[in-house]
Amino acid sequence: MTHQYMPGFGNDFETQALPGALPQGQNSPQNCAYGLYAEQLSGSPFTAPRGTNERSWLYRIRPSVRHTGRFSRIQVPDWKTAPSIDDHDLPLGQLRWNPVPMPNVETNFISGMRTMTTAGDVHTQVGMAAHVFVINTAMEDDYFFNADGELLLVPQEGGISVFTEMGMMEVTPGEICVIPRGMIVKVGLLDGPARGYVCENYGAKFTLPDRGPIGANCLANPRDFKTPVAAFEDKETPCRLTVKWCGQFHVTEIGHSPLDVVAWHGNYSPYKYDLRTFSPVGALLFDHPDPSIFTVLTAPSGEAGTGNVDFVIFPDRWLVAEHTFRPPWYHRNIMSEFMGLIYGQYDAKEEGFVPGGMSLHNMMLPHGPDTMGFQKATTVDLKPQKLEGTMAFMFETRFPQHVTRFAAELETLQDSYIECWDGLEKRFNGQP
């Protein structure tokens, strides 16, 4: 499957699945080629400044307003939305979980969503939710769109196919994809059951962070973000469309596939990114740098330099700093950090933090390397060292993350996590 350059960072893009399907010179001709309907999908207000104005024109077999019945409410009990302060007995603290178990009944992308934390308020479009998805069944005649926010998908085990109105993306562990707010999608499986992480971003859309003094290159480069080429389903069978809106789920019947866009152009689109193309920068002489240099995407808030959500990764890289405690320092932070491990080993937590696992360090709660990590970092010969075969990430938000009942009662919650710091005894001896 061929992908093109990511358009959402300043470029307009066009693609068509049939020759001549895309109008030239205007967006909405009196009659579109092939008997298609013209429809605009807007991701920003019409009057947003040019640099942030996002919209795409879709040329589809039927307009999306065409469905056969009214919407009806359904329950998706494990998918929670902020504000959601569940009734459970888990007290405040540093938390860590082993992987969420795979289901033993048929479970698709919607029913397989498991919310771990929520933050902010979907009604005012601020904050986020951190989920895990566990899937063993493809969505065949089921389709979905999320009016509450965009979805950042981070596969951890098994690959997924993400078929949107604008085409197909295959996403495997080590890659991510983003589905914009309001984009219709169905999720399938590439090679058996799949598990991964999801950031549901209620706020301003993800974009590339400013590089500042880093300059024009490194970190995530725009050319490595890929969008799908146009592809469509011309399917005349009973289907269902589920919509998430202000935390509620509604379903309607449709007599055809809504993934019937034959051509499109614009800058509001899904995209994927290979995390292994991220170009890290770091300390070349001394001190451990701030984790902000590992930011792949940021969803800005109304406060300059403060993310509604930041997506940060810790990939393969060289450690060369001299006279330095190389792992992350012990710290307390105004941000709340939900962390996951896609594969490998995280250098600051060598025991207990496993691929598919998660940790949560809420705002102002202290955290840092475990006892083993501290002892190793303070005694090792500081030669250049390359961390290889590792990929951890963080959903970091300015808002406190509330733990759901599901997460609080999850059987994989590590009751002994706090004990990883027990060996950090007093070392003060009054000598310089």
Secondary structure, DSSP 8 states (H G I E B T S, - for coil): --EEE--TTT--EEEESSTT-S-SS-SS-SS-GGG-EEEEEESS-TTS-TTT--EEEEEESS-TT--SS--EEE--TT---SS--------SS-EEE------SS---TTTTEEEEEEEEEGGGTEEEEEEEEEESS--SSEEEEESS-EEEEEEEES-EEEEETTEEEEE-TTEEEEE-TT--EEEEESSS-EEEEEEEE-SS--B----GGG-SSSBS-GGGEEEE--------S-EEEEEEETTEEEEEEESS-S--EEEEEES---EEEEGGG-B----SSSS---GGGGEEEEEE-SSTT-EEEEEEEE-SEEE--SSS--S---B--SSEEEEEEEES-BTTB-SS--TT-EEEE-TT--B---HHHHHHHHHS----EEE-S-EEEEEEESS--EE-HHHHT-TTB-TTGGGGGTT------S--
